[in-house]
Amino acid sequence: MTQDEIRTARLRAQIPEAGFPRGAGVASATAFVLLLLIAAFTALYLSTAGPLSLIRANDNAGRVPDEVTAGRERIASGLAQSVATSATAAAADLQVAAGSGVFDTTDDNALLTRLGETYEDWRGLAVYDPAAQKVVATRGEPVPVETLRGVAVANLTVRPVARPGDTPLVLTALPLTGPRAGRVLVVSTALRTTARELDKDTQQQIRLVTADGAVLHTHGSDVAATDTPAQELLARAATAAAAGQTGVLTGAAVAEKGKERAPVVAYAPVSPAGIGGSLGLSVVAFGRFPVEAVPVRWPGLVPAATLLALAVAGFLLLRRTVVAPIRRLRTDALAVAAGVLGKPVRQSRIREVNRVTAALERSRSKLRRRKPAPRLRPFLSAQLVIGAVALALLGWSGTVAATLGRQHAEVSPTMLSEHGVRITRSADTLRRSLAEGLSDLQSVARLGKGKEPEQLRGMLDRLAGSESRFRSVYVADAEGAVRLQAGRDSLREPGKLPDGEGLRQHNTSGRVPIVYAFTPLPDSKNVLVGEYDVPRMAELLGSAGGRVRVVDEGKHTIADTEGYLAFSPLTDATLIKNVDAAQSGKDARETTASALVAAQRLAERGPAAALKWVVVAEQPVGSLGVADNTVRSGARVAALLTAVVALLLFAWHLLVVVRPLRRVGDEARRIAAGDTGAVVYPQRQDEIGTIASCVEICRQALTDGRDRLGEVRRPTGAATDETELIQRIVDEPEPRRRPARTPEEKAKNDYLSWLDGAGV
């Protein structure tokens, strides 16, 4: 190592430089690594088969669409809730009846007769004495009270009872008080599962299963006992549901009639609330659905290769035009500051770097007292290079977002069919809830026969409290004025109610839709009215998926699963077309470029038919679990991440490299021009900070001489303090001493002094 190299290395050791994240080359290296990761994500994730298809070859054989399996799970959950509601319906009726005074009679037969006439859907009633294990009184069908033997009935208790070849029964037991203390009123009702015909083409079956795995009831196509894979799925589903879980299982596909079909089993537990004991039931839904082959496409390979090329090209360009010139400048600046003045400072074509190199070369020539080397004219800006790289990345991001990020997914007929089935079930759920509300009012009216309105307060309070479908229940007189009310205030404007009984929509404009059920009170001019809770109606439609709306005959919105304005009209042409088709009784299902649309008339007959409502639903294609949606979502993520990296790359270089380098360049040019008064403070511990320290050493050498080269003198104070240049203090020479005088000169001097004193 030469002496010049030793001096440069010694000075280099005196100027520290921090590591990551500081440094002129850190920004480009970090962006390069991030872009490589995004390119890998784009290549692997943007595929119709998924990234795991590279290691799992059987994934390409096809599968049941995710939207179908998710729909089956929603159907099972909805059926479980329906079964729970059916199982507890008699319990809710008994709670309402308890407030009517019907239990005040001491005649058991009269009690059962009154209850049987009020609740016509009850199959059988019995007063049972558990201690004596005998039936005291009975009405209707025989009640299997032996099921309750050994069961401590301390409050309302519900127990399912299987009937071979028929719908299961639900026993509802209510412990009696007063003179009947110790006895139990037992009511048997049919458990409602599903009355709608199931699709035979997909071999659908609904079964109720007990906690020990026994099948209580089945509806739909049979599942052969020899079908071992299907039976295993059903057993696993029953076990999971008994543990309180909800989910879906899919089996292996088999060829049937030239089509690949896979068994799909969805399950959900029946969880009633507000009763004693546990039903211990689960709903298991079985079906065989076509397997759709997933074409293996890798649309992300070309964008990934393009991004990789941009990343490599941008990294090399930044290294060559920004990082390398700065590091070369640092080497030359250290040499000049160390006192190695024999070699000229290498010039650069980059404008920001060239300003510093030219100034350092002029300072070197002044210190050496030689003519500076010719200046090289710059033609490129570092900021321009950085901006070009960032714009290229942003262009890639915009292109991917506009192409793969906006492509439409293909929807299979199976998905559209399942969507229509869910809408039909949702419409049935809403229709049944409205009809049951009217039935509850009719039961209360029969129990209140011959009573004054005030005597109905107990029943109304219990009906409004136990039935969440009603927001308000009240008794109105012949003119429609409210005489007795339970729940929230009535929204219906006073006015004469329609004749008879049924369901009505009160208004077609206003703040809130008002929908009510009404029935006359026997032997009275009063009418019993129940206003439905519209948000509760919307909750019943949520299991269909997507956005579900209920519109009236004028296509105004009555209920919506998403936020809406009451009575807002439908504006989408596709929705209007499907609503018109549903109102005319035609099949209303359609697939658009952006959504699945289905519509179903609420009711063709019965009390709900008078409303003339239509349930219409749209589910965005983007929410479906299809492969094209995965590609689109992945493309948007990749485009967003790349845009973020591009902005990060530009901002990092601008704030950490370009602007600090320009500040050092301004200081170096000032010093080279002869203004050496202000100190140059290094603001960063990186290559640019080292260059700033070298410029400061050159300033000191130009001010104090070349002896200042080769060492670092760190100034004190802050970089914002004003710098004052103090001139060097030079010691004055001592006065010259006179030589010693001779005696003659001394005598002569004394004589002259005497003459001056005498005034001569």
NORLINMO-V359765 format. One record per residue. N is the residue number from 1. RES is the residue in one letter. OMEGA is omega in whole degrees, 0 to 359 (* if undefined). D_CENTER is the distance of its C-alpha to the mean C-alpha in Angstrom with 1 decimal. Layout:
n-><N/N>
res-><RES/RES>
omega-><OMEGA/OMEGA>
d_center-><D_CENTER/D_CENTER>
This chain:
n-><1/2/3/4/5/6/7/8/9/10/11/12/13/14/15/16/17/18/19/20/21/22/23/24/25/26/27/28/29/30/31/32/33/34/35/36/37/38/39/40/41/42/43/44/45/46/47/48/49/50/51/52/53/54/55/56/57/58/59/60/61/62/63/64/65/66/67/68/69/70/71/72/73/74/75/76/77/78/79/80/81/82/83/84/85/86/87/88/89/90/91/92/93/94/95/96/97/98/99/100/101/102/103/104/105/106/107/108/109/110/111/112/113/114/115/116/117/118/119/120/121/122/123/124/125/126/127/128/129/130/131/132/133/134/135/136/137/138/139/140/141/142/143/144/145/146/147/148/149/150/151/152/153/154/155/156/157/158/159/160/161/162/163/164/165/166/167/168/169/170/171/172/173/174/175/176/177/178/179/180/181/182/183/184/185/186/187/188/189/190/191/192/193/194/195/196/197/198/199/200/201/202/203/204/205/206/207/208/209/210/211/212/213/214/215/216/217/218/219/220/221/222/223/224/225/226/227/228/229/230/231/232/233/234/235/236/237/238/239/240/241/242/243/244/245/246/247/248/249/250/251/252/253/254/255/256/257/258/259/260/261/262/263/264/265/266/267/268/269/270/271/272/273/274/275/276/277/278/279/280/281/282/283/284/285/286/287/288/289/290/291/292/293/294/295/296/297/298/299/300/301/302/303/304/305/306/307/308/309/310/311/312/313/314/315/316/317/318/319/320/321/322/323/324/325/326/327/328/329/330/331/332/333/334/335/336/337/338/339/340/341/342/343/344/345/346/347/348/349/350/351/352/353/354/355/356/357/358/359/360/361/362/363/364/365/366/367/368/369/370/371/372/373/374/375/376/377/378/379/380/381/382/383/384/385/386/387/388/389/390/391/392/393/394/395/396/397/398/399/400/401/402/403/404/405/406/407/408/409/410/411/412/413/414/415/416/417/418/419/420/421/422/423/424/425/426/427/428/429/430/431/432/433/434/435/436/437/438/439/440/441/442/443/444/445/446/447/448/449/450/451/452/453/454/455/456/457/458/459/460/461/462/463/464/465/466/467/468/469/470/471/472/473/474/475/476/477/478/479/480/481/482/483/484/485/486/487/488/489/490/491/492/493/494/495/496/497/498/499/500/501/502/503/504/505/506/507/508/509/510/511/512/513/514/515/516/517/518/519/520/521/522/523/524/525/526/527/528/529/530/531/532/533/534/535/536/537/538/539/540/541/542/543/544/545/546/547/548/549/550/551/552/553/554/555/556/557/558/559/560/561/562/563/564/565/566/567/568/569/570/571/572/573/574/575/576/577/578/579/580/581/582/583/584/585/586/587/588/589/590/591/592/593/594/595/596/597/598/599/600/601/602/603/604/605/606/607/608/609/610/611/612/613/614/615/616/617/618/619/620/621/622/623/624/625/626/627/628/629/630/631/632/633/634/635/636/637/638/639/640/641/642/643/644/645/646/647/648/649/650/651/652/653/654/655/656/657/658/659/660/661/662/663/664/665/666/667/668/669/670/671/672/673/674/675/676/677/678/679/680/681/682/683/684/685/686/687/688/689/690/691/692/693/694/695/696/697/698/699/700/701/702/703/704/705/706/707/708/709/710/711/712/713/714/715/716/717/718/719/720/721/722/723/724/725/726/727/728/729/730/731/732/733/734/735/736/737/738/739/740/741/742/743/744/745/746/747/748/749/750/751/752/753/754/755/756/757/758/759/760>
res-><M/T/Q/D/E/I/R/T/A/R/L/R/A/Q/I/P/E/A/G/F/P/R/G/A/G/V/A/S/A/T/A/F/V/L/L/L/L/I/A/A/F/T/A/L/Y/L/S/T/A/G/P/L/S/L/I/R/A/N/D/N/A/G/R/V/P/D/E/V/T/A/G/R/E/R/I/A/S/G/L/A/Q/S/V/A/T/S/A/T/A/A/A/A/D/L/Q/V/A/A/G/S/G/V/F/D/T/T/D/D/N/A/L/L/T/R/L/G/E/T/Y/E/D/W/R/G/L/A/V/Y/D/P/A/A/Q/K/V/V/A/T/R/G/E/P/V/P/V/E/T/L/R/G/V/A/V/A/N/L/T/V/R/P/V/A/R/P/G/D/T/P/L/V/L/T/A/L/P/L/T/G/P/R/A/G/R/V/L/V/V/S/T/A/L/R/T/T/A/R/E/L/D/K/D/T/Q/Q/Q/I/R/L/V/T/A/D/G/A/V/L/H/T/H/G/S/D/V/A/A/T/D/T/P/A/Q/E/L/L/A/R/A/A/T/A/A/A/A/G/Q/T/G/V/L/T/G/A/A/V/A/E/K/G/K/E/R/A/P/V/V/A/Y/A/P/V/S/P/A/G/I/G/G/S/L/G/L/S/V/V/A/F/G/R/F/P/V/E/A/V/P/V/R/W/P/G/L/V/P/A/A/T/L/L/A/L/A/V/A/G/F/L/L/L/R/R/T/V/V/A/P/I/R/R/L/R/T/D/A/L/A/V/A/A/G/V/L/G/K/P/V/R/Q/S/R/I/R/E/V/N/R/V/T/A/A/L/E/R/S/R/S/K/L/R/R/R/K/P/A/P/R/L/R/P/F/L/S/A/Q/L/V/I/G/A/V/A/L/A/L/L/G/W/S/G/T/V/A/A/T/L/G/R/Q/H/A/E/V/S/P/T/M/L/S/E/H/G/V/R/I/T/R/S/A/D/T/L/R/R/S/L/A/E/G/L/S/D/L/Q/S/V/A/R/L/G/K/G/K/E/P/E/Q/L/R/G/M/L/D/R/L/A/G/S/E/S/R/F/R/S/V/Y/V/A/D/A/E/G/A/V/R/L/Q/A/G/R/D/S/L/R/E/P/G/K/L/P/D/G/E/G/L/R/Q/H/N/T/S/G/R/V/P/I/V/Y/A/F/T/P/L/P/D/S/K/N/V/L/V/G/E/Y/D/V/P/R/M/A/E/L/L/G/S/A/G/G/R/V/R/V/V/D/E/G/K/H/T/I/A/D/T/E/G/Y/L/A/F/S/P/L/T/D/A/T/L/I/K/N/V/D/A/A/Q/S/G/K/D/A/R/E/T/T/A/S/A/L/V/A/A/Q/R/L/A/E/R/G/P/A/A/A/L/K/W/V/V/V/A/E/Q/P/V/G/S/L/G/V/A/D/N/T/V/R/S/G/A/R/V/A/A/L/L/T/A/V/V/A/L/L/L/F/A/W/H/L/L/V/V/V/R/P/L/R/R/V/G/D/E/A/R/R/I/A/A/G/D/T/G/A/V/V/Y/P/Q/R/Q/D/E/I/G/T/I/A/S/C/V/E/I/C/R/Q/A/L/T/D/G/R/D/R/L/G/E/V/R/R/P/T/G/A/A/T/D/E/T/E/L/I/Q/R/I/V/D/E/P/E/P/R/R/R/P/A/R/T/P/E/E/K/A/K/N/D/Y/L/S/W/L/D/G/A/G/V>
omega-><182/180/178/179/178/180/179/180/178/178/179/180/181/182/183/173/181/178/182/10/179/179/182/183/183/183/181/180/179/179/180/179/180/180/176/179/179/178/177/177/181/183/186/187/181/179/180/181/181/183/182/180/178/182/178/185/183/178/183/183/180/182/175/181/181/181/178/180/177/178/178/178/178/179/180/179/178/178/178/178/178/178/180/178/179/183/183/181/180/178/177/179/179/178/178/181/181/179/182/184/182/181/180/180/179/181/182/181/178/178/182/179/180/180/180/178/181/183/188/181/176/184/182/178/179/169/189/177/183/183/180/181/178/179/182/180/182/177/178/181/177/181/181/184/180/178/183/180/181/180/178/182/180/177/181/183/181/179/176/179/181/174/183/177/181/180/179/175/173/176/177/185/179/178/182/181/179/181/181/182/183/178/185/172/183/180/176/178/177/179/181/177/176/180/182/178/180/182/180/181/178/175/183/178/174/179/172/186/177/184/180/176/180/181/182/183/176/178/180/183/179/173/185/178/180/178/186/180/180/180/177/177/180/179/178/180/180/179/180/180/178/177/178/182/175/182/182/179/179/180/180/182/176/181/177/178/177/180/175/179/180/177/178/182/175/185/179/178/175/187/177/180/174/180/175/181/181/178/181/181/175/175/178/182/183/176/176/186/182/176/181/179/179/179/182/176/180/182/181/184/181/176/180/178/178/179/178/179/178/181/180/181/179/179/180/180/179/179/185/187/183/187/183/177/179/179/176/176/178/180/180/179/177/180/179/181/178/179/177/187/184/183/178/177/181/182/183/176/179/190/183/179/183/179/180/182/179/179/178/179/177/177/178/181/177/179/181/182/177/178/181/178/180/181/178/184/180/178/184/178/178/179/178/178/180/179/179/179/180/179/177/179/177/175/176/181/180/180/180/180/183/181/181/181/181/181/183/179/177/182/182/176/179/179/179/179/179/178/178/179/180/179/179/179/178/177/178/179/179/180/181/179/178/181/179/176/177/179/178/178/179/179/178/179/179/178/182/181/177/182/174/181/183/179/179/187/181/180/181/179/180/179/179/181/184/182/183/180/181/171/182/176/184/175/179/179/184/180/178/179/182/179/180/187/174/182/181/181/180/176/182/178/180/180/183/180/178/177/176/182/179/181/180/169/190/187/175/176/180/185/184/173/180/180/184/171/183/176/181/174/182/178/181/174/180/181/176/186/174/178/184/176/185/176/177/176/179/179/180/183/187/183/181/183/182/179/182/180/172/181/180/184/179/179/174/186/176/180/184/179/175/181/183/171/182/177/175/184/172/180/181/184/180/178/180/180/181/176/177/179/180/179/178/177/180/177/185/176/184/175/175/181/185/186/167/183/176/180/182/176/186/182/176/179/180/184/184/181/181/181/181/181/175/175/181/184/173/179/181/178/180/180/180/181/179/187/182/176/177/178/181/179/179/179/179/178/180/179/180/180/180/177/178/179/179/179/177/179/182/183/181/180/183/185/187/186/191/184/175/179/177/178/178/179/178/179/181/179/178/181/180/179/177/179/185/185/186/179/175/181/173/184/182/177/177/182/181/174/176/178/178/178/179/176/177/177/177/177/179/180/178/181/188/180/185/179/180/180/174/178/181/172/184/180/177/180/181/181/180/179/179/181/178/180/181/181/180/179/180/180/178/179/179/179/182/180/176/176/181/181/178/179/180/180/180/180/179/181/178/181/180/178/179/180/179/180/181/179/180/*>
d_center-><63.3/65.3/66.0/63.7/60.8/61.5/61.5/58.2/56.6/57.9/56.4/53.1/53.0/53.5/50.4/47.2/44.0/40.6/38.4/34.7/32.9/36.1/38.2/38.7/37.4/34.2/32.0/33.0/32.8/29.3/28.0/29.9/28.3/24.7/25.7/27.1/23.9/22.0/24.8/24.6/20.9/21.8/24.7/23.3/19.7/20.5/22.5/22.6/23.7/21.3/22.6/24.1/26.4/28.7/29.6/29.2/31.4/30.9/27.3/29.0/30.9/28.3/26.1/24.8/21.8/18.5/18.1/21.5/20.9/17.6/19.8/22.6/20.5/19.6/23.3/24.5/22.4/23.7/27.2/27.0/26.2/29.0/31.4/30.6/31.3/34.5/35.6/35.4/36.8/40.3/39.4/37.9/41.1/43.3/41.7/42.4/45.9/46.7/46.6/49.1/52.2/52.6/53.1/56.0/58.5/60.3/61.0/58.4/59.3/58.9/55.5/54.3/55.9/54.1/50.7/51.3/52.3/49.3/46.6/47.8/45.0/46.1/48.1/50.3/51.0/53.1/54.2/54.3/56.2/54.5/57.5/60.0/57.5/58.8/57.6/59.3/58.4/56.5/55.5/54.1/53.1/53.9/51.2/50.7/51.0/51.9/48.2/48.1/51.0/50.2/47.0/47.2/46.0/45.4/42.9/41.2/40.8/39.5/40.6/40.2/43.3/43.7/46.2/47.2/46.7/45.3/42.2/41.6/42.7/41.1/43.5/42.7/45.1/45.8/48.2/51.0/52.6/56.0/58.9/56.6/55.2/54.6/54.0/50.8/49.9/48.3/46.6/45.7/43.2/41.9/38.3/36.4/34.2/33.9/36.6/35.1/36.5/34.3/34.2/37.2/36.4/33.4/35.5/33.1/34.0/32.8/34.3/34.5/35.0/36.3/35.3/38.1/37.0/39.7/38.9/39.5/39.1/38.1/37.5/37.5/38.7/40.3/39.1/42.1/43.0/44.0/40.5/39.7/36.2/35.1/36.8/35.1/31.7/32.6/34.0/31.0/28.8/31.3/31.3/27.5/27.4/30.4/28.4/25.8/23.2/21.4/20.8/22.4/25.0/26.3/29.8/31.8/32.7/36.4/38.4/39.4/41.5/40.6/36.8/34.5/32.8/30.8/30.7/27.4/27.5/24.8/25.5/24.7/26.9/28.7/27.9/30.1/30.2/33.2/35.9/37.9/37.8/35.2/35.2/34.3/33.1/30.4/29.5/29.5/28.9/30.6/30.8/31.7/29.6/30.4/29.2/28.0/29.1/26.5/28.5/28.2/27.5/26.6/25.8/24.5/27.9/29.6/26.8/26.8/30.6/30.6/28.2/30.4/33.5/32.1/31.1/34.6/36.5/34.7/35.2/38.9/39.4/38.0/40.1/43.2/43.1/41.4/41.5/44.9/46.8/45.5/46.5/49.9/50.4/49.7/52.4/55.0/54.2/54.8/58.1/59.4/58.4/60.1/63.3/63.2/64.4/66.1/63.2/61.6/57.9/56.2/54.8/51.5/50.4/47.1/47.8/46.1/47.8/51.1/51.5/51.6/53.8/56.3/56.6/57.0/59.7/61.6/61.4/62.6/65.5/66.5/66.6/68.6/70.6/70.2/68.9/65.1/63.9/63.1/59.6/57.1/55.5/51.6/49.8/46.1/43.6/41.0/38.5/39.1/38.5/35.2/34.1/35.1/33.0/29.9/30.5/30.9/27.6/26.0/27.9/26.5/22.9/23.7/25.5/22.8/20.2/22.8/23.9/21.6/18.5/19.8/21.6/21.4/20.8/23.7/23.3/25.9/28.1/26.9/23.3/24.9/27.2/24.6/22.7/26.0/26.8/23.7/24.6/28.1/27.2/25.1/28.1/30.4/28.4/28.6/32.2/33.1/31.6/33.6/36.7/36.5/36.2/39.5/41.0/40.3/42.0/44.9/45.3/45.5/47.9/50.2/50.1/51.0/54.0/56.9/55.0/54.6/51.1/51.1/51.7/48.3/46.3/45.5/44.2/42.2/40.6/39.6/38.4/36.2/34.9/34.4/33.1/29.6/30.2/32.7/32.2/35.9/39.1/42.5/46.1/47.3/51.0/52.6/51.6/47.9/48.1/46.1/48.6/46.4/42.6/40.0/36.4/35.1/37.3/38.1/36.6/39.2/42.0/45.4/47.3/49.0/46.9/47.4/50.1/49.3/45.9/42.5/39.2/38.9/36.6/38.3/37.0/35.6/34.6/33.6/30.9/30.0/31.1/33.8/34.3/36.9/39.1/42.7/45.8/49.3/50.8/53.9/57.3/55.6/54.6/51.4/48.0/45.1/41.8/38.2/35.4/32.1/28.8/26.8/23.3/24.4/25.3/21.9/20.4/22.9/21.4/17.7/18.6/19.5/16.0/15.0/16.7/20.0/22.8/26.3/28.9/32.6/35.6/35.2/31.6/30.3/27.0/27.8/24.4/20.9/17.7/16.0/17.6/21.1/24.6/27.2/29.4/27.6/29.1/27.5/27.8/26.4/29.5/27.9/26.8/30.3/32.0/30.3/31.0/34.6/34.8/33.5/36.0/38.8/37.9/36.8/34.0/31.0/28.5/27.5/25.3/24.6/23.3/19.9/19.6/21.4/23.5/25.6/27.7/29.9/32.7/32.2/35.8/39.0/41.2/41.3/40.5/37.0/38.7/40.2/36.8/36.5/32.7/30.4/26.9/25.1/21.6/19.7/16.9/15.5/16.8/13.8/11.9/14.9/15.3/18.2/19.4/19.5/15.8/15.4/18.1/16.6/13.2/15.3/17.7/15.3/14.2/17.9/19.0/16.8/17.9/21.5/21.5/20.5/23.3/25.7/25.3/25.5/28.7/30.3/29.7/30.7/33.9/34.7/34.4/35.8/38.3/39.4/39.9/41.5/43.8/44.8/45.8/47.9/49.5/50.5/52.1/53.9/55.4/56.6/58.3/59.8/61.2/63.1/60.9/60.7/60.4/56.7/55.0/52.1/49.4/47.0/43.5/41.6/42.5/42.1/44.2/44.3/45.3/48.1/49.3/49.4/51.4/53.8/54.3/55.1/57.7/59.3/59.5/61.3/63.6/64.4/65.2/67.0/68.2/67.2/67.6/64.1/62.6/61.2/59.8/56.9/57.7/54.6/55.0/54.5/52.6/49.5/48.9/49.2/52.7/55.6/57.7/61.6/63.9/66.9/70.2/71.8/74.7/78.0/80.7/84.1/87.3/89.8/93.1/96.1/98.8/102.4/105.1/107.5/110.6/114.2/116.7/118.5/115.3/114.4/117.9/117.7/114.3/115.7/118.7/116.5/114.4/117.6/118.9/115.6/115.9/119.5/118.8/121.2>
